[in-house]
Amino acid sequence: MAVHIRLTRMGKAKQPYYRIVVVDSRAPRDGAYIESLGYYHPIRDGKFSLDLARYEEWIKKGAIPTDVVKNIVNKAKRA
């Protein structure tokens, strides 16, 4: 079972926000997830929150982050 760290869409029509979640790679985009690591609001000036300690633990276990999640993590590490 491959595990990915990716975004899942939440919110109303034309007002999205995303949760940063750990999921089985076979799960649909908005399907069940293993753990929520934070959130990302692209509408609100790119506001985000991320639990970096849990993120690093999942990376050590072999989870594969998407490109967007990698960008958010880089921003979080710089802040």
Buried (B, 14 or more C-beta within 10 A) or exposed (E): EEBBBBBBEEEEEEEBBBBBBBBEEEBEEEEEBBBEBBBBBEEEEEEBEBBEEBBEBBEEEEBEBEEBBEEBBEEBEEE
